[in-house]
Structures are given as C-alpha cells and as structure tokens.
C-alpha cells in the first residue's frame, strides 16, 4: 500500500499569500497518478487536480500541481477567501487507492 | 447536471447491519466505476469499496478492513449504487460518500453529499 504523507498539517496564511502544500509518497506513484481535492467544512471533497498537474474543469489557474515520482506539490498562487479549507492528495497509481492525511489552510 | 444522492445512514449498534444507497443522475451510470469513500469524524478520507462497470464484469474491490463484512453492488436500471454493511464496529463510524470515478483515471470527479453512519451502543 502506498502511504501518502502531507505536510504541513496546518498552515496559517493571509488572503493574497502563496500556499505551498506537500504530498510525499512511500513509493513511486506510477504514471504520476496523483490527485488533489479541496474540502470545506460540512461539504464533500471536490476535485482540483489530477495526474499531478492537470486542473479539473472550472478550477481557477491560481491552483497548480507539480511533482513526480514520490514528491508532489499543490500551489495556490494567491489565496482567495474561499480557498481556506482542507486539501487532500490521493494516489491512483497503485492498489488500494489511498489518501493523504490532509493539510488545513487557515486564516492567519 | 451530475448529482449523487446518498441515503440510508443512521445509528446502529455494534454487530448490526445497514444498507446505504446512492442514486445518481446526469450521466450514464452504467459506463462508470463507482466507489464508496468514508471519513471518520474529524479525520481524513479513506477509500472503502469499488464497483467496476458492466464492461469490466461489475468486478468489486474492497479495502482490507471491510473485506468480508461490506458488499458493494449496483443496479444500472435504477442508476443506483449500494453498500451493505454488516458486523459493524465503532471503527466504521463515519460519513460515507458515494463517488464517481473519472473516465480517464481512478480519481473522483463527482461526490455525493454523504450520509452519516454512527455505530454505538
């Protein structure tokens, strides 16, 4: 099983700042098959990024994904008020599908 | 518009059973792999089970902790996905989400709003 470790657990930032979230895999993720999701309180997760760097439909370009192999990054270039949420990575290059523990982006 | 609506959650005693349902609309259900993902209170996401589509013989897969206790099934004629859960423990307490696997990869492009299963005496 591929274990995904997200860091930091929580990051406190101000609107307009840049957020850099890390997702590290315990072994290489085949095909760079890694997705990122955003979850707001009381809501289901929603897809942001797939295959490490492809934005899902309707996702603004301030969200970008990068990385390969075992190290992946989600960057939010300038935080908007609606971006304060929890972010999860998920790998689908191996079985079973696994998620990281999440990074909470909260308001400084 | 794609919609996934779960139902069937509730309070159940340890050792009990429950069946969750997910009714979908807005896409061709029979074409897609469908999954259940859960989230324990205050915790992260955990993939639970998968039902592949007809083209892949409706093959099912489970996370290790629910094998032998949970059964995923689907009825394409009713655009519905199910999760039958038995021998429930307190560790199964979570919000259960129905999720659609994307056409081009095993990630989830649409999610339901979730249904809460609470296992407690």
Interface residues (C-beta under 8 A of the other chain):
Chain A: X33 X35 X37 X43 X44 X45 X46 X47 X50 X51 X56 X88 X90 X92 X95 X96 X97 X98 X99 X100 X101 X102
Chain B: X35 X44 X45 X46 X47 X50 X61 X63 X64 X97 X102 X105 X106 X107 X108 X109 X111 X112 X113 X114
